[in-house]
Amino acid sequence: MIKKYRKQAKLTQEELAEKLEISTRQLQRLEKKTDLPSFSTLQKMVIILNINDADLGNYVRNLKKRIK
């Protein structure tokens, strides 16, 4: 989901990572779903990428499954 929205926003990984105040490597892990975002990073992503409620809900549900 993150990669889809980043591409729609026409941002490179480097540009989005800078806006999110995280490393490019961290963003790559988030896009590959091998790492979980912090709550503050998730909040910033929603605002910067204008993520809709349905996609955000699906993303959070999938995160919950990975935590269990």
Order of alpha helices (4+ residues) and beta strands (2+ residues): alpha-alpha-alpha-alpha-alpha
